[in-house]
Amino acid sequence: TSTPLQGKRVLVTRTRNQASVLSEQLRTLGAIPIEFPTIRIVPPDDWTQLDAALNRLYTASYDWLIFTSVNGV
């Protein structure tokens, strides 16, 4: 039985902690995942700039706010 990604190599660039779930899903579809983390998510040394940005979001009158990643929320 052929699967949609049979034998295709797929580069997974998610963080090391997040790559395994996606890699397993890709294997199920027949892919050969290659885990190569390109980012590392760590808390900032100083929260001042983030706090200021969040305050601007809170006080601004936006109609929409879009997050492109679970890591950005």
C-alpha positions as CSV (number, residue, x, y, z in Angstrom):
1,T,0.0,0.0,0.0
2,S,1.4,3.4,-1.0
3,T,1.1,6.3,1.3
4,P,1.1,10.0,0.3
5,L,4.6,10.8,1.3
6,Q,6.1,7.3,0.7
7,G,9.9,7.6,0.7
8,K,10.0,11.4,0.7
9,R,12.5,13.0,3.0
10,V,11.0,15.9,5.0
11,L,13.1,18.4,6.9
12,V,11.5,19.1,10.3
13,T,12.8,22.4,11.7
14,R,10.7,22.7,14.8
15,T,12.3,22.9,18.2
16,R,13.8,19.6,19.5
17,N,10.9,19.2,22.0
18,Q,8.2,19.7,19.3
19,A,9.8,17.8,16.4
20,S,9.0,14.3,17.5
21,V,5.2,14.6,17.2
22,L,5.4,16.0,13.7
23,S,8.0,13.4,12.7
24,E,5.8,10.6,13.9
25,Q,2.9,11.9,11.9
26,L,5.1,12.2,8.8
27,R,6.3,8.6,9.3
28,T,2.7,7.5,9.4
29,L,2.3,9.0,5.9
30,G,5.4,7.2,4.7
31,A,7.9,10.1,4.9
32,I,11.4,9.9,6.2
33,P,11.6,12.8,8.6
34,I,15.0,14.5,9.2
35,E,14.9,16.5,12.5
36,F,17.1,19.6,12.3
37,P,16.0,22.1,14.9
38,T,16.6,25.7,13.7
39,I,15.2,27.5,16.6
40,R,15.3,27.3,20.4
41,I,12.6,28.9,22.5
42,V,13.8,30.4,25.8
43,P,12.4,33.1,28.1
44,P,13.8,36.6,27.6
45,D,16.5,37.9,30.0
46,D,14.5,41.1,30.4
47,W,10.7,41.2,30.1
48,T,10.5,45.0,29.8
49,Q,10.2,45.2,26.1
50,L,7.7,42.4,25.9
51,D,5.6,44.0,28.7
52,A,5.6,47.3,26.8
53,A,4.5,45.6,23.6
54,L,1.7,43.8,25.4
55,N,0.5,47.1,27.0
56,R,0.4,48.7,23.5
57,L,-1.7,45.8,22.3
58,Y,-4.1,46.2,25.2
59,T,-4.5,49.9,24.8
60,A,-4.7,49.9,21.0
61,S,-7.9,49.5,19.1
62,Y,-7.2,46.6,16.8
63,D,-10.0,44.7,15.0
64,W,-7.8,41.6,14.5
65,L,-4.9,40.0,16.1
66,I,-3.3,37.0,14.3
67,F,-0.8,34.6,15.8
68,T,1.3,32.5,13.4
69,S,2.6,30.0,15.9
70,V,1.7,28.4,19.1
71,N,5.1,29.5,20.3
72,G,4.2,33.2,19.7
73,V,1.3,33.1,22.1
